[in-house]
Amino acid sequence: LQTLDTRRFIGAQQLQGIDGYVATDRTCAADGSDFTSIMRVRVIVYAARVAMARMVEEVNEERLVNSDGTLDAAEADAIDAAVTSYLVNELANTAAGRRYASSVAIAVDRTANLVTSPTLPFRLRLVPLGYSTAITLDLGYALSSR
C-alpha cells in the first residue's frame, strides 16, 4: 500500500504468512515534521498530558526567586529533577512496561519573572522510540555464513 502511504492515507494490509493486519502510519504533517508518524503523535500527546498533570503539583508552591524575579537556581534544579524523574518513570520505564520514549527531560524556564507574571514555562523533550516501517533483505550464497 505504498501509494496510499505516500499520499498520506491510512491503510491496512495483510502480509502473507502473518495473522492480522499491518497499518500504514503516515499523517498529513509536512515531510520532515516530528508528527509524520501516528505513533509519534500518540506519544507526544500522551507525554503532554502526563507532564501537565505532574506540573499542576507545582502550582501555588512557594518558590525562592532572585533579585530580578527569576526562579532561584536550586529551586529550578529541584523541579527539573523531580518532574524529569516522574516522567521517566511514566514514559521510559522499560522494567514497568512503559516504553513510550527512549528518554525524557524537562527544564523550567530560568528567565521568567515570577514576581511580575506568575506563569512558570517549562520545556519537555523526548527522544522517540524507533519504529521500522519497512524491511529489506540481503540474500545470497557465500563461502562463510558470517
PyMOL CGO cylinders between C-alpha atoms (Angstrom):
from pymol import cmd
from pymol.cgo import CYLINDER

trace = [
    CYLINDER, 0.00, 0.00, 0.00, 2.89, 2.33, -0.70, 0.3, 1, 1, 1, 1, 1, 1,
    CYLINDER, 2.89, 2.33, -0.70, 0.74, 4.57, -2.91, 0.3, 1, 1, 1, 1, 1, 1,
    CYLINDER, 0.74, 4.57, -2.91, -1.74, 5.15, -0.10, 0.3, 1, 1, 1, 1, 1, 1,
    CYLINDER, -1.74, 5.15, -0.10, 1.07, 5.72, 2.39, 0.3, 1, 1, 1, 1, 1, 1,
    CYLINDER, 1.07, 5.72, 2.39, 2.88, 8.30, 0.26, 0.3, 1, 1, 1, 1, 1, 1,
    CYLINDER, 2.88, 8.30, 0.26, -0.42, 10.11, -0.28, 0.3, 1, 1, 1, 1, 1, 1,
    CYLINDER, -0.42, 10.11, -0.28, -0.94, 10.07, 3.50, 0.3, 1, 1, 1, 1, 1, 1,
    CYLINDER, -0.94, 10.07, 3.50, -3.94, 7.78, 3.63, 0.3, 1, 1, 1, 1, 1, 1,
    CYLINDER, -3.94, 7.78, 3.63, -4.05, 5.26, 6.43, 0.3, 1, 1, 1, 1, 1, 1,
    CYLINDER, -4.05, 5.26, 6.43, -4.47, 1.76, 5.10, 0.3, 1, 1, 1, 1, 1, 1,
    CYLINDER, -4.47, 1.76, 5.10, -4.30, -1.78, 6.40, 0.3, 1, 1, 1, 1, 1, 1,
    CYLINDER, -4.30, -1.78, 6.40, -2.73, -4.72, 4.65, 0.3, 1, 1, 1, 1, 1, 1,
    CYLINDER, -2.73, -4.72, 4.65, -2.21, -8.38, 5.35, 0.3, 1, 1, 1, 1, 1, 1,
    CYLINDER, -2.21, -8.38, 5.35, 1.23, -9.91, 4.99, 0.3, 1, 1, 1, 1, 1, 1,
    CYLINDER, 1.23, -9.91, 4.99, 1.48, -13.43, 3.67, 0.3, 1, 1, 1, 1, 1, 1,
    CYLINDER, 1.48, -13.43, 3.67, 2.02, -15.91, 6.50, 0.3, 1, 1, 1, 1, 1, 1,
    CYLINDER, 2.02, -15.91, 6.50, 1.10, -13.48, 9.29, 0.3, 1, 1, 1, 1, 1, 1,
    CYLINDER, 1.10, -13.48, 9.29, -2.28, -13.25, 11.00, 0.3, 1, 1, 1, 1, 1, 1,
    CYLINDER, -2.28, -13.25, 11.00, -3.86, -9.82, 11.35, 0.3, 1, 1, 1, 1, 1, 1,
    CYLINDER, -3.86, -9.82, 11.35, -3.18, -6.56, 9.60, 0.3, 1, 1, 1, 1, 1, 1,
    CYLINDER, -3.18, -6.56, 9.60, -0.36, -4.05, 9.40, 0.3, 1, 1, 1, 1, 1, 1,
    CYLINDER, -0.36, -4.05, 9.40, -1.37, -0.39, 9.21, 0.3, 1, 1, 1, 1, 1, 1,
    CYLINDER, -1.37, -0.39, 9.21, 0.40, 2.42, 7.45, 0.3, 1, 1, 1, 1, 1, 1,
    CYLINDER, 0.40, 2.42, 7.45, 1.25, 5.24, 9.81, 0.3, 1, 1, 1, 1, 1, 1,
    CYLINDER, 1.25, 5.24, 9.81, 1.58, 8.48, 7.85, 0.3, 1, 1, 1, 1, 1, 1,
    CYLINDER, 1.58, 8.48, 7.85, -0.24, 11.63, 8.88, 0.3, 1, 1, 1, 1, 1, 1,
    CYLINDER, -0.24, 11.63, 8.88, -0.91, 14.81, 6.90, 0.3, 1, 1, 1, 1, 1, 1,
    CYLINDER, -0.91, 14.81, 6.90, 2.02, 16.56, 8.57, 0.3, 1, 1, 1, 1, 1, 1,
    CYLINDER, 2.02, 16.56, 8.57, 4.62, 18.02, 6.22, 0.3, 1, 1, 1, 1, 1, 1,
    CYLINDER, 4.62, 18.02, 6.22, 7.62, 15.86, 5.38, 0.3, 1, 1, 1, 1, 1, 1,
    CYLINDER, 7.62, 15.86, 5.38, 10.37, 16.37, 7.95, 0.3, 1, 1, 1, 1, 1, 1,
    CYLINDER, 10.37, 16.37, 7.95, 7.91, 17.16, 10.74, 0.3, 1, 1, 1, 1, 1, 1,
    CYLINDER, 7.91, 17.16, 10.74, 8.10, 15.33, 14.06, 0.3, 1, 1, 1, 1, 1, 1,
    CYLINDER, 8.10, 15.33, 14.06, 4.45, 14.43, 13.52, 0.3, 1, 1, 1, 1, 1, 1,
    CYLINDER, 4.45, 14.43, 13.52, 4.53, 12.47, 10.25, 0.3, 1, 1, 1, 1, 1, 1,
    CYLINDER, 4.53, 12.47, 10.25, 4.02, 9.21, 12.16, 0.3, 1, 1, 1, 1, 1, 1,
    CYLINDER, 4.02, 9.21, 12.16, 0.85, 8.33, 14.07, 0.3, 1, 1, 1, 1, 1, 1,
    CYLINDER, 0.85, 8.33, 14.07, 2.99, 6.66, 16.74, 0.3, 1, 1, 1, 1, 1, 1,
    CYLINDER, 2.99, 6.66, 16.74, 4.90, 9.88, 17.39, 0.3, 1, 1, 1, 1, 1, 1,
    CYLINDER, 4.90, 9.88, 17.39, 1.70, 11.91, 17.53, 0.3, 1, 1, 1, 1, 1, 1,
    CYLINDER, 1.70, 11.91, 17.53, 0.24, 9.43, 20.01, 0.3, 1, 1, 1, 1, 1, 1,
    CYLINDER, 0.24, 9.43, 20.01, 3.36, 9.59, 22.19, 0.3, 1, 1, 1, 1, 1, 1,
    CYLINDER, 3.36, 9.59, 22.19, 3.66, 13.40, 22.20, 0.3, 1, 1, 1, 1, 1, 1,
    CYLINDER, 3.66, 13.40, 22.20, 0.00, 13.84, 23.15, 0.3, 1, 1, 1, 1, 1, 1,
    CYLINDER, 0.00, 13.84, 23.15, 0.35, 11.31, 25.97, 0.3, 1, 1, 1, 1, 1, 1,
    CYLINDER, 0.35, 11.31, 25.97, 3.60, 12.93, 27.16, 0.3, 1, 1, 1, 1, 1, 1,
    CYLINDER, 3.60, 12.93, 27.16, 1.97, 16.37, 27.24, 0.3, 1, 1, 1, 1, 1, 1,
    CYLINDER, 1.97, 16.37, 27.24, -0.95, 15.02, 29.28, 0.3, 1, 1, 1, 1, 1, 1,
    CYLINDER, -0.95, 15.02, 29.28, 1.35, 13.29, 31.79, 0.3, 1, 1, 1, 1, 1, 1,
    CYLINDER, 1.35, 13.29, 31.79, 3.67, 16.31, 32.07, 0.3, 1, 1, 1, 1, 1, 1,
    CYLINDER, 3.67, 16.31, 32.07, 0.84, 18.79, 32.62, 0.3, 1, 1, 1, 1, 1, 1,
    CYLINDER, 0.84, 18.79, 32.62, -0.78, 16.52, 35.23, 0.3, 1, 1, 1, 1, 1, 1,
    CYLINDER, -0.78, 16.52, 35.23, 2.53, 16.41, 37.13, 0.3, 1, 1, 1, 1, 1, 1,
    CYLINDER, 2.53, 16.41, 37.13, 3.33, 20.12, 36.72, 0.3, 1, 1, 1, 1, 1, 1,
    CYLINDER, 3.33, 20.12, 36.72, -0.04, 21.03, 38.26, 0.3, 1, 1, 1, 1, 1, 1,
    CYLINDER, -0.04, 21.03, 38.26, 1.51, 19.93, 41.55, 0.3, 1, 1, 1, 1, 1, 1,
    CYLINDER, 1.51, 19.93, 41.55, 3.93, 22.87, 41.21, 0.3, 1, 1, 1, 1, 1, 1,
    CYLINDER, 3.93, 22.87, 41.21, 1.10, 25.45, 41.11, 0.3, 1, 1, 1, 1, 1, 1,
    CYLINDER, 1.10, 25.45, 41.11, 0.83, 27.67, 44.21, 0.3, 1, 1, 1, 1, 1, 1,
    CYLINDER, 0.83, 27.67, 44.21, 4.07, 26.35, 45.68, 0.3, 1, 1, 1, 1, 1, 1,
    CYLINDER, 4.07, 26.35, 45.68, 6.26, 28.93, 47.39, 0.3, 1, 1, 1, 1, 1, 1,
    CYLINDER, 6.26, 28.93, 47.39, 9.46, 29.41, 45.43, 0.3, 1, 1, 1, 1, 1, 1,
    CYLINDER, 9.46, 29.41, 45.43, 12.59, 31.42, 46.17, 0.3, 1, 1, 1, 1, 1, 1,
    CYLINDER, 12.59, 31.42, 46.17, 13.39, 33.98, 43.49, 0.3, 1, 1, 1, 1, 1, 1,
    CYLINDER, 13.39, 33.98, 43.49, 16.44, 36.02, 42.61, 0.3, 1, 1, 1, 1, 1, 1,
    CYLINDER, 16.44, 36.02, 42.61, 16.57, 39.83, 42.80, 0.3, 1, 1, 1, 1, 1, 1,
    CYLINDER, 16.57, 39.83, 42.80, 15.25, 40.02, 39.21, 0.3, 1, 1, 1, 1, 1, 1,
    CYLINDER, 15.25, 40.02, 39.21, 12.25, 37.81, 39.97, 0.3, 1, 1, 1, 1, 1, 1,
    CYLINDER, 12.25, 37.81, 39.97, 13.61, 34.74, 38.21, 0.3, 1, 1, 1, 1, 1, 1,
    CYLINDER, 13.61, 34.74, 38.21, 13.48, 31.33, 39.82, 0.3, 1, 1, 1, 1, 1, 1,
    CYLINDER, 13.48, 31.33, 39.82, 16.34, 30.50, 42.17, 0.3, 1, 1, 1, 1, 1, 1,
    CYLINDER, 16.34, 30.50, 42.17, 18.75, 28.01, 40.55, 0.3, 1, 1, 1, 1, 1, 1,
    CYLINDER, 18.75, 28.01, 40.55, 18.39, 25.42, 43.33, 0.3, 1, 1, 1, 1, 1, 1,
    CYLINDER, 18.39, 25.42, 43.33, 14.58, 25.65, 43.09, 0.3, 1, 1, 1, 1, 1, 1,
    CYLINDER, 14.58, 25.65, 43.09, 14.70, 25.25, 39.29, 0.3, 1, 1, 1, 1, 1, 1,
    CYLINDER, 14.70, 25.25, 39.29, 17.08, 22.30, 39.53, 0.3, 1, 1, 1, 1, 1, 1,
    CYLINDER, 17.08, 22.30, 39.53, 14.84, 20.61, 42.13, 0.3, 1, 1, 1, 1, 1, 1,
    CYLINDER, 14.84, 20.61, 42.13, 11.75, 20.97, 39.91, 0.3, 1, 1, 1, 1, 1, 1,
    CYLINDER, 11.75, 20.97, 39.91, 13.67, 19.71, 36.88, 0.3, 1, 1, 1, 1, 1, 1,
    CYLINDER, 13.67, 19.71, 36.88, 14.92, 16.65, 38.76, 0.3, 1, 1, 1, 1, 1, 1,
    CYLINDER, 14.92, 16.65, 38.76, 11.59, 15.76, 40.38, 0.3, 1, 1, 1, 1, 1, 1,
    CYLINDER, 11.59, 15.76, 40.38, 9.47, 16.17, 37.26, 0.3, 1, 1, 1, 1, 1, 1,
    CYLINDER, 9.47, 16.17, 37.26, 12.02, 14.50, 34.96, 0.3, 1, 1, 1, 1, 1, 1,
    CYLINDER, 12.02, 14.50, 34.96, 12.20, 11.52, 37.34, 0.3, 1, 1, 1, 1, 1, 1,
    CYLINDER, 12.20, 11.52, 37.34, 8.41, 11.25, 37.34, 0.3, 1, 1, 1, 1, 1, 1,
    CYLINDER, 8.41, 11.25, 37.34, 8.22, 11.46, 33.54, 0.3, 1, 1, 1, 1, 1, 1,
    CYLINDER, 8.22, 11.46, 33.54, 10.99, 8.91, 33.03, 0.3, 1, 1, 1, 1, 1, 1,
    CYLINDER, 10.99, 8.91, 33.03, 9.04, 6.52, 35.23, 0.3, 1, 1, 1, 1, 1, 1,
    CYLINDER, 9.04, 6.52, 35.23, 5.81, 7.13, 33.30, 0.3, 1, 1, 1, 1, 1, 1,
    CYLINDER, 5.81, 7.13, 33.30, 7.20, 7.32, 29.75, 0.3, 1, 1, 1, 1, 1, 1,
    CYLINDER, 7.20, 7.32, 29.75, 10.54, 5.49, 29.59, 0.3, 1, 1, 1, 1, 1, 1,
    CYLINDER, 10.54, 5.49, 29.59, 10.45, 2.76, 32.24, 0.3, 1, 1, 1, 1, 1, 1,
    CYLINDER, 10.45, 2.76, 32.24, 11.11, -0.49, 30.40, 0.3, 1, 1, 1, 1, 1, 1,
    CYLINDER, 11.11, -0.49, 30.40, 11.05, -2.53, 33.64, 0.3, 1, 1, 1, 1, 1, 1,
    CYLINDER, 11.05, -2.53, 33.64, 7.47, -1.38, 34.30, 0.3, 1, 1, 1, 1, 1, 1,
    CYLINDER, 7.47, -1.38, 34.30, 6.41, -1.96, 30.69, 0.3, 1, 1, 1, 1, 1, 1,
    CYLINDER, 6.41, -1.96, 30.69, 6.16, 1.76, 29.92, 0.3, 1, 1, 1, 1, 1, 1,
    CYLINDER, 6.16, 1.76, 29.92, 8.01, 2.24, 26.65, 0.3, 1, 1, 1, 1, 1, 1,
    CYLINDER, 8.01, 2.24, 26.65, 6.77, 5.41, 25.01, 0.3, 1, 1, 1, 1, 1, 1,
    CYLINDER, 6.77, 5.41, 25.01, 10.12, 7.20, 24.60, 0.3, 1, 1, 1, 1, 1, 1,
    CYLINDER, 10.12, 7.20, 24.60, 13.83, 6.38, 24.75, 0.3, 1, 1, 1, 1, 1, 1,
    CYLINDER, 13.83, 6.38, 24.75, 14.47, 9.22, 27.21, 0.3, 1, 1, 1, 1, 1, 1,
    CYLINDER, 14.47, 9.22, 27.21, 12.69, 12.23, 28.65, 0.3, 1, 1, 1, 1, 1, 1,
    CYLINDER, 12.69, 12.23, 28.65, 13.71, 15.52, 30.30, 0.3, 1, 1, 1, 1, 1, 1,
    CYLINDER, 13.71, 15.52, 30.30, 12.08, 18.76, 31.34, 0.3, 1, 1, 1, 1, 1, 1,
    CYLINDER, 12.08, 18.76, 31.34, 13.57, 22.16, 32.10, 0.3, 1, 1, 1, 1, 1, 1,
    CYLINDER, 13.57, 22.16, 32.10, 11.76, 25.03, 33.74, 0.3, 1, 1, 1, 1, 1, 1,
    CYLINDER, 11.76, 25.03, 33.74, 12.41, 28.50, 32.35, 0.3, 1, 1, 1, 1, 1, 1,
    CYLINDER, 12.41, 28.50, 32.35, 15.08, 30.26, 34.37, 0.3, 1, 1, 1, 1, 1, 1,
    CYLINDER, 15.08, 30.26, 34.37, 14.42, 33.67, 32.77, 0.3, 1, 1, 1, 1, 1, 1,
    CYLINDER, 14.42, 33.67, 32.77, 10.72, 34.13, 33.55, 0.3, 1, 1, 1, 1, 1, 1,
    CYLINDER, 10.72, 34.13, 33.55, 9.99, 36.82, 36.14, 0.3, 1, 1, 1, 1, 1, 1,
    CYLINDER, 9.99, 36.82, 36.14, 7.68, 35.04, 38.60, 0.3, 1, 1, 1, 1, 1, 1,
    CYLINDER, 7.68, 35.04, 38.60, 7.10, 38.21, 40.62, 0.3, 1, 1, 1, 1, 1, 1,
    CYLINDER, 7.10, 38.21, 40.62, 5.52, 40.18, 37.76, 0.3, 1, 1, 1, 1, 1, 1,
    CYLINDER, 5.52, 40.18, 37.76, 3.97, 37.18, 35.99, 0.3, 1, 1, 1, 1, 1, 1,
    CYLINDER, 3.97, 37.18, 35.99, 3.05, 34.04, 37.93, 0.3, 1, 1, 1, 1, 1, 1,
    CYLINDER, 3.05, 34.04, 37.93, 3.47, 31.78, 34.90, 0.3, 1, 1, 1, 1, 1, 1,
    CYLINDER, 3.47, 31.78, 34.90, 6.26, 29.20, 35.03, 0.3, 1, 1, 1, 1, 1, 1,
    CYLINDER, 6.26, 29.20, 35.03, 7.04, 27.99, 31.50, 0.3, 1, 1, 1, 1, 1, 1,
    CYLINDER, 7.04, 27.99, 31.50, 8.76, 24.65, 31.07, 0.3, 1, 1, 1, 1, 1, 1,
    CYLINDER, 8.76, 24.65, 31.07, 10.15, 22.66, 28.16, 0.3, 1, 1, 1, 1, 1, 1,
    CYLINDER, 10.15, 22.66, 28.16, 9.64, 18.94, 27.64, 0.3, 1, 1, 1, 1, 1, 1,
    CYLINDER, 9.64, 18.94, 27.64, 11.86, 16.97, 25.28, 0.3, 1, 1, 1, 1, 1, 1,
    CYLINDER, 11.86, 16.97, 25.28, 11.55, 13.32, 24.30, 0.3, 1, 1, 1, 1, 1, 1,
    CYLINDER, 11.55, 13.32, 24.30, 13.89, 11.05, 22.39, 0.3, 1, 1, 1, 1, 1, 1,
    CYLINDER, 13.89, 11.05, 22.39, 11.42, 8.93, 20.42, 0.3, 1, 1, 1, 1, 1, 1,
    CYLINDER, 11.42, 8.93, 20.42, 11.48, 5.19, 20.05, 0.3, 1, 1, 1, 1, 1, 1,
    CYLINDER, 11.48, 5.19, 20.05, 12.48, 3.91, 16.65, 0.3, 1, 1, 1, 1, 1, 1,
    CYLINDER, 12.48, 3.91, 16.65, 9.78, 2.29, 14.54, 0.3, 1, 1, 1, 1, 1, 1,
    CYLINDER, 9.78, 2.29, 14.54, 10.59, 0.24, 11.47, 0.3, 1, 1, 1, 1, 1, 1,
    CYLINDER, 10.59, 0.24, 11.47, 8.00, 0.69, 8.76, 0.3, 1, 1, 1, 1, 1, 1,
    CYLINDER, 8.00, 0.69, 8.76, 9.81, -1.26, 6.07, 0.3, 1, 1, 1, 1, 1, 1,
    CYLINDER, 9.81, -1.26, 6.07, 12.24, -4.17, 5.89, 0.3, 1, 1, 1, 1, 1, 1,
    CYLINDER, 12.24, -4.17, 5.89, 14.84, -5.17, 3.34, 0.3, 1, 1, 1, 1, 1, 1,
    CYLINDER, 14.84, -5.17, 3.34, 16.58, -8.49, 2.86, 0.3, 1, 1, 1, 1, 1, 1,
    CYLINDER, 16.58, -8.49, 2.86, 20.09, -9.06, 1.58, 0.3, 1, 1, 1, 1, 1, 1,
    CYLINDER, 20.09, -9.06, 1.58, 20.05, -12.70, 0.46, 0.3, 1, 1, 1, 1, 1, 1,
    CYLINDER, 20.05, -12.70, 0.46, 22.75, -14.70, -1.26, 0.3, 1, 1, 1, 1, 1, 1,
    CYLINDER, 22.75, -14.70, -1.26, 25.28, -17.54, -1.14, 0.3, 1, 1, 1, 1, 1, 1,
    CYLINDER, 25.28, -17.54, -1.14, 28.70, -17.14, 0.46, 0.3, 1, 1, 1, 1, 1, 1,
    CYLINDER, 28.70, -17.14, 0.46, 31.67, -19.30, 1.45, 0.3, 1, 1, 1, 1, 1, 1,
    CYLINDER, 31.67, -19.30, 1.45, 31.12, -18.32, 5.07, 0.3, 1, 1, 1, 1, 1, 1,
    CYLINDER, 31.12, -18.32, 5.07, 27.86, -17.54, 6.86, 0.3, 1, 1, 1, 1, 1, 1,
    CYLINDER, 27.86, -17.54, 6.86, 29.44, -14.71, 8.87, 0.3, 1, 1, 1, 1, 1, 1,
]
cmd.load_cgo(trace, "trace")
